[in-house]
Amino acid sequence: GSDPRVAALFAAALPVFILTMTGSITASTSIVYPIVLSFLTSMGFERGSRYGEATMLLLGQAATAGAMLLLISTPPNLIAKRIAEETLPGVTITFFDWFIVGTPHAIIGLLVVWAVVFAFLKPEIKDLSLARRKLEEEAEKLGPLRPGEVAVLVLFVATLVLWMLPGLLLLASHVFPCIEGAAAAAKKLLPTAAPAALVILLLGLIRVEGRPLLTWEELEDGIDWNVVFLFGGGIALSVGLEKSGFASWLASTTVALVGGKPDLWTVVAASAILGFLVTYPASNTASTFISAPIAAALARGAGVNPLPAIIAVGLACSISSALPSTTPPMAIVYGSRYIKLWNMFRVGMVADIIRLVILILLTPPLTAYLCEIKGIPLYLKP
């Protein structure tokens, strides 16, 4: 359609949201990012455009919503699975188990971020018909692909395949157990950074028509190194929080604040808020490592099964999106220079708080249903 909001949903939000099924919100964002950038520039939406800013911001927000979609969509989900299985011997969290709780939150989150982004950043145009006609005219003038363009396209497809391969093998291994070894090897040999590093190297080495596909000067200009150091600083800070004893202090403070004998709703709310808050000074992965054991201890102290609290933490650690340092997709889209930091913050905070409230309201009944299906008691025997 010609509605710019609907176009942004189909061009930016849905592709990255669906790609998170392959196992990495970072890789999914990296794949869709150049497509969205091409979509915006080809239609004439340069930096400074409200619609360009909204679309790029929606890309990052949709990726954070997709983090909840499947068990393999982001590391916090797998960390929550591991801690739950260590805390509850004999209990296994499967893909289907996560689908019951995480997928509804992901779909609701996608709709929430889409509505919030365009509530704050209203497009300067209401109809894309003129921009689309301009795009069609420019496409007719381009002619056939040149050798350099073909080479870049081949590298792009190869990188996309390498990014998706570990997640696809992991998904397939649940249907065909015989390929579990191949899935484990692919995950070990192809971390998210490996295809990106490989394509950068090849872009510098492959020469077409007498010049490299990418020169060092172009690489320096194209990367916002401030974002790289910002995200790296967040990871370093999270390690410092853990090593300094902050996690232990946080555990005792949380238990003291909750006090008494909290019920399931209170335990889930306290766990979700804890995980959510810790993601701002720390990365979402480190936050789950810090918060999930605290949530498990809090639940046990209240006589509640730790599973709902641990899952709530895993989900809550994927919500934060108000700063580039909170999660890789937000750092990637901020590096485009389309997004003003203040707009990222205010849109992110509103979307985050709405999603956190929904998480607190929906997680208790969803996890109670999960416990019932698995035959696990919701409350522990005294």
C-alpha positions as CSV (number, residue, x, y, z in Angstrom):
1,G,0.0,0.0,0.0
2,S,0.9,3.7,-0.1
3,D,0.5,4.3,3.6
4,P,4.1,5.0,4.8
5,R,3.5,3.4,8.2
6,V,2.3,0.1,6.6
7,A,5.3,0.3,4.2
8,A,7.7,0.6,7.1
9,L,6.0,-2.4,8.8
10,F,6.6,-4.6,5.8
11,A,10.0,-3.2,4.7
12,A,11.7,-3.0,8.1
13,A,9.7,-4.6,11.0
14,L,8.3,-7.9,9.7
15,P,11.5,-9.0,7.9
16,V,13.7,-8.6,10.9
17,F,11.0,-10.0,13.2
18,I,10.7,-13.2,11.1
19,L,14.5,-13.6,10.7
20,T,14.9,-13.8,14.5
21,M,13.6,-17.3,14.1
22,T,17.0,-18.2,12.7
23,G,18.8,-17.6,16.0
24,S,20.2,-14.1,16.3
25,I,18.7,-10.7,16.6
26,T,22.1,-9.2,15.8
27,A,22.5,-11.1,12.6
28,S,18.9,-10.5,11.7
29,T,19.3,-6.8,12.1
30,S,22.5,-6.8,10.1
31,I,20.8,-8.6,7.2
32,V,17.8,-6.3,7.0
33,Y,19.7,-3.1,7.8
34,P,21.2,-2.6,4.3
35,I,17.8,-3.4,2.7
36,V,16.1,-0.8,4.8
37,L,18.8,1.7,4.1
38,S,18.4,1.1,0.3
39,F,14.6,1.4,0.6
40,L,14.9,4.8,2.3
41,T,17.7,6.3,0.1
42,S,16.1,5.1,-3.1
43,M,12.8,6.8,-2.2
44,G,14.7,10.0,-1.3
45,F,14.5,9.9,2.5
46,E,17.9,11.1,3.6
47,R,19.2,11.7,7.1
48,G,17.1,14.3,8.8
49,S,13.8,12.8,7.4
50,R,11.2,12.0,10.1
51,Y,10.1,9.0,8.1
52,G,13.6,7.7,7.6
53,E,14.2,8.1,11.4
54,A,11.0,6.3,12.2
55,T,11.6,3.4,9.8
56,M,15.2,2.9,11.0
57,L,14.1,3.1,14.6
58,L,11.3,0.6,13.9
59,L,13.9,-1.8,12.6
60,G,15.8,-1.9,15.9
61,Q,12.6,-2.0,18.0
62,A,11.2,-4.9,15.9
63,A,14.4,-6.9,16.4
64,T,14.1,-6.4,20.2
65,A,10.5,-7.6,20.1
66,G,11.6,-10.6,18.0
67,A,14.1,-11.5,20.7
68,M,11.2,-13.1,22.7
69,L,9.9,-15.1,19.7
70,L,11.8,-18.4,20.0
71,L,14.2,-20.0,22.4
72,I,17.2,-19.4,20.1
73,S,16.3,-15.8,19.1
74,T,18.7,-14.2,21.7
75,P,21.2,-15.5,24.3
76,P,19.0,-14.4,27.4
77,N,16.4,-17.0,26.4
78,L,19.0,-19.8,26.4
79,I,20.5,-18.5,29.6
80,A,17.1,-18.6,31.3
81,K,16.6,-22.1,30.0
82,R,19.9,-23.3,31.4
83,I,19.4,-21.7,34.8
84,A,15.8,-23.1,35.0
85,E,17.1,-26.6,34.2
86,E,19.9,-26.3,36.8
87,T,17.5,-24.9,39.4
88,L,14.8,-27.6,38.8
89,P,16.5,-31.0,38.2
90,G,14.6,-33.2,35.8
91,V,12.8,-30.3,34.1
92,T,13.7,-29.5,30.5
93,I,12.6,-26.3,28.7
94,T,11.8,-27.1,25.1
95,F,11.1,-25.0,22.0
96,F,7.4,-25.7,22.5
97,D,7.5,-24.6,26.1
98,W,9.1,-21.3,25.1
99,F,6.6,-20.8,22.3
100,I,3.8,-20.9,24.8
101,V,5.2,-18.0,26.9
102,G,7.6,-16.0,24.7
103,T,5.9,-15.9,21.3
104,P,2.7,-14.1,22.5
105,H,4.9,-11.4,24.1
106,A,6.9,-11.1,20.9
107,I,3.9,-10.6,18.7
108,I,2.3,-8.1,21.1
109,G,5.7,-6.3,21.4
110,L,5.9,-5.9,17.6
111,L,2.5,-4.2,17.5
112,V,3.3,-2.0,20.5
113,V,6.6,-0.7,19.1
114,W,5.1,-0.1,15.6
115,A,2.3,2.0,17.2
116,V,4.7,3.9,19.6
117,V,7.3,4.7,17.0
118,F,4.8,6.4,14.7
119,A,2.9,8.0,17.5
120,F,6.1,10.0,18.3
121,L,7.6,10.3,14.9
122,K,4.9,11.2,12.5
123,P,6.0,10.9,8.8
124,E,6.3,14.1,6.8
125,I,4.3,12.5,4.0
126,K,1.0,10.6,4.1
127,D,1.3,8.8,0.8
128,L,4.2,7.0,-0.8
129,S,2.8,7.0,-4.4
130,L,5.0,9.8,-5.6
131,A,8.1,8.4,-4.0
132,R,7.3,5.0,-5.4
133,R,6.9,6.3,-9.0
134,K,10.2,8.1,-8.6
135,L,11.8,4.8,-7.5
136,E,10.4,3.0,-10.5
137,E,11.8,5.7,-12.8
138,E,15.2,5.5,-11.2
139,A,15.2,1.7,-11.5
140,E,14.5,1.9,-15.2
141,K,17.6,4.1,-15.7
142,L,19.9,1.8,-13.8
143,G,20.3,-0.9,-16.5
144,P,21.9,-4.3,-15.9
145,L,24.1,-5.0,-12.8
146,R,27.7,-4.1,-13.1
147,P,30.5,-6.5,-12.1
148,G,31.1,-4.7,-8.8
149,E,27.4,-4.8,-8.0
150,V,27.3,-8.6,-8.8
151,A,30.3,-9.3,-6.5
152,V,28.7,-7.4,-3.6
153,L,25.4,-9.2,-4.1
154,V,27.1,-12.6,-4.1
155,L,29.0,-11.6,-0.8
156,F,25.7,-10.4,0.7
157,V,23.9,-13.6,0.0
158,A,26.8,-15.7,1.2
159,T,26.9,-13.7,4.5
160,L,23.2,-14.1,4.9
161,V,23.5,-17.9,4.5
162,L,26.4,-18.1,7.0
163,W,24.4,-16.0,9.5
164,M,21.3,-18.1,9.2
165,L,23.0,-21.5,9.0
166,P,23.6,-22.2,12.7
167,G,20.1,-21.3,13.7
168,L,18.5,-23.3,10.9
169,L,20.6,-26.4,11.8
170,L,19.6,-26.0,15.4
171,L,15.9,-25.8,14.5
172,A,16.3,-28.8,12.2
173,S,18.1,-30.8,14.9
174,H,14.9,-30.9,17.0
175,V,13.2,-32.7,14.1
176,F,16.3,-34.7,12.9
177,P,18.4,-35.6,16.0
178,C,21.1,-37.1,13.7
179,I,22.3,-33.6,12.8
180,E,22.8,-32.4,16.4
181,G,26.6,-32.7,16.0
182,A,26.5,-30.5,12.8
183,A,24.3,-27.9,14.6
184,A,26.7,-27.8,17.5
185,A,29.8,-27.5,15.2
186,A,28.1,-24.7,13.2
187,K,27.3,-22.8,16.3
188,K,30.9,-23.1,17.5
189,L,32.6,-22.3,14.2
190,L,30.2,-19.6,13.0
191,P,29.5,-17.1,15.8
192,T,27.6,-14.0,14.8
193,A,30.8,-11.9,14.3
194,A,32.5,-14.4,12.0
195,P,30.5,-13.8,8.8
196,A,30.7,-10.1,9.3
197,A,34.5,-10.2,9.7
198,L,34.8,-12.5,6.7
199,V,32.8,-10.2,4.4
200,I,34.7,-7.1,5.5
201,L,38.0,-8.9,4.7
202,L,36.7,-10.1,1.3
203,L,35.4,-6.7,0.4
204,G,38.9,-5.3,0.9
205,L,40.6,-8.1,-1.0
206,I,38.4,-8.6,-4.0
207,R,39.2,-6.1,-6.8
208,V,36.8,-5.3,-9.6
209,E,37.7,-2.9,-12.5
210,G,41.0,-2.1,-10.9
211,R,39.9,-1.1,-7.3
212,P,38.9,-3.0,-4.1
213,L,35.1,-3.3,-3.5
214,L,35.7,-1.4,-0.3
215,T,38.7,0.8,0.6
216,W,39.9,1.5,4.1
217,E,38.9,5.1,3.8
218,E,35.3,4.1,3.0
219,L,35.3,1.6,5.9
220,E,36.4,4.4,8.3
221,D,33.8,6.8,7.0
222,G,31.0,4.1,7.0
223,I,31.4,2.9,10.6
224,D,30.4,5.0,13.6
225,W,33.2,4.0,15.9
226,N,31.5,5.9,18.8
227,V,28.8,3.2,18.8
228,V,31.3,0.4,18.8
229,F,33.1,1.8,21.9
230,L,29.7,2.6,23.5
231,F,28.5,-1.0,23.2
232,G,31.9,-2.4,24.2
233,G,31.8,-0.1,27.3
234,G,28.4,-1.5,28.3
235,I,29.8,-5.1,28.1
236,A,32.8,-4.1,30.2
237,L,30.6,-2.3,32.8
238,S,28.4,-5.5,33.1
239,V,31.5,-7.6,33.9
240,G,32.5,-5.0,36.5
241,L,29.1,-5.1,38.1
242,E,29.4,-8.9,38.5
243,K,33.0,-9.0,39.7
244,S,32.6,-6.2,42.2
245,G,29.9,-8.0,44.2
246,F,27.1,-5.9,42.9
247,A,25.0,-9.0,42.0
248,S,25.1,-10.2,45.7
249,W,24.1,-6.7,47.0
250,L,21.3,-6.6,44.5
251,A,20.0,-10.0,45.6
252,S,19.9,-9.0,49.2
253,T,18.3,-5.6,48.4
254,T,15.6,-7.2,46.2
255,V,14.7,-9.8,48.9
256,A,14.5,-7.0,51.5
257,L,12.3,-4.8,49.4
258,V,9.8,-7.6,48.5
259,G,9.7,-8.8,52.1
260,G,7.1,-11.0,53.7
261,K,5.8,-14.0,51.8
262,P,5.1,-12.7,48.2
263,D,2.7,-14.5,45.9
264,L,3.3,-15.6,42.3
265,W,2.4,-12.2,40.8
266,T,4.7,-10.3,43.1
267,V,7.6,-12.7,42.5
268,V,7.2,-12.4,38.7
269,A,6.8,-8.6,38.9
270,A,9.9,-8.2,41.1
271,S,11.9,-10.5,38.9
272,A,10.8,-8.8,35.6
273,I,11.5,-5.3,37.0
274,L,14.9,-6.4,38.3
275,G,16.0,-7.9,34.9
276,F,14.7,-4.9,33.0
277,L,16.6,-2.4,35.2
278,V,19.9,-4.2,35.1
279,T,19.9,-4.2,31.3
280,Y,20.5,-0.4,31.3
281,P,24.0,-0.5,33.0
282,A,24.8,-4.0,31.6
283,S,24.3,-6.0,28.4
284,N,21.1,-8.1,28.1
285,T,23.2,-11.3,28.3
286,A,25.1,-10.3,31.4
287,S,21.9,-9.0,32.9
288,T,20.3,-12.5,32.6
289,F,23.3,-14.1,34.2
290,I,23.0,-11.6,37.1
291,S,19.2,-11.5,37.6
292,A,18.0,-15.1,36.9
293,P,19.7,-16.7,39.9
294,I,18.4,-13.8,42.1
295,A,14.9,-14.4,40.8
296,A,15.2,-18.2,41.4
297,A,16.3,-17.5,45.0
298,L,13.5,-15.0,45.6
299,A,10.9,-17.5,44.3
300,R,12.2,-20.3,46.4
301,G,12.1,-18.1,49.5
302,A,8.5,-17.3,48.7
303,G,7.6,-21.0,48.2
304,V,6.9,-20.4,44.5
305,N,8.2,-22.5,41.7
306,P,11.2,-20.6,40.3
307,L,10.3,-21.3,36.6
308,P,7.9,-18.4,36.1
309,A,10.4,-15.9,37.7
310,I,13.3,-17.2,35.7
311,I,11.4,-17.0,32.4
312,A,10.2,-13.5,33.4
313,V,13.8,-12.4,33.8
314,G,14.8,-13.9,30.5
315,L,12.0,-12.0,28.7
316,A,12.5,-8.7,30.6
317,C,16.2,-8.6,29.8
318,S,15.3,-8.4,26.1
319,I,12.9,-5.4,26.4
320,S,15.2,-2.5,26.9
321,S,15.7,-0.4,23.8
322,A,16.1,3.2,24.8
323,L,19.8,3.5,24.4
324,P,22.3,2.2,21.8
325,S,24.2,0.3,24.5
326,T,21.2,-1.8,25.6
327,T,21.2,-4.3,22.8
328,P,23.1,-4.8,19.5
329,P,20.2,-4.0,17.1
330,M,19.8,-0.5,18.7
331,A,23.5,0.1,18.3
332,I,23.3,-1.0,14.6
333,V,20.4,1.3,13.7
334,Y,21.9,4.2,15.7
335,G,25.1,3.9,13.7
336,S,23.0,4.7,10.5
337,R,23.0,8.4,11.7
338,Y,19.3,8.6,10.9
339,I,18.2,8.5,14.5
340,K,18.5,11.3,17.1
341,L,19.5,9.9,20.5
342,W,16.7,11.8,22.3
343,N,14.1,10.3,20.0
344,M,15.5,6.8,20.5
345,F,15.3,7.4,24.3
346,R,11.8,8.7,24.5
347,V,10.3,6.2,22.0
348,G,12.3,3.4,23.7
349,M,11.3,4.3,27.2
350,V,7.5,4.5,26.4
351,A,7.6,1.2,24.4
352,D,9.7,-0.5,27.1
353,I,7.4,0.4,29.9
354,I,4.3,-0.7,28.0
355,R,5.9,-4.0,27.2
356,L,7.1,-4.5,30.7
357,V,3.6,-3.9,32.1
358,I,2.2,-6.4,29.6
359,L,5.0,-8.9,30.6
360,I,4.1,-8.6,34.3
361,L,0.3,-9.1,33.5
362,L,0.6,-12.0,31.1
363,T,3.6,-14.0,32.4
364,P,1.9,-15.4,35.5
365,P,-1.1,-17.0,33.7
366,L,1.1,-18.2,30.8
367,T,3.7,-19.8,33.0
368,A,1.0,-21.3,35.2
369,Y,-0.4,-22.9,32.1
370,L,3.1,-24.1,31.2
371,C,3.6,-25.6,34.6
372,E,0.2,-27.4,34.4
373,I,1.1,-28.9,30.9
374,K,4.5,-30.1,32.2
375,G,3.0,-31.4,35.4
376,I,5.1,-29.2,37.6
377,P,3.6,-27.8,40.9
378,L,3.3,-24.0,40.8
379,Y,3.9,-23.7,44.6
380,L,6.6,-25.6,46.5
381,K,5.8,-27.8,49.5
382,P,6.9,-26.2,52.8
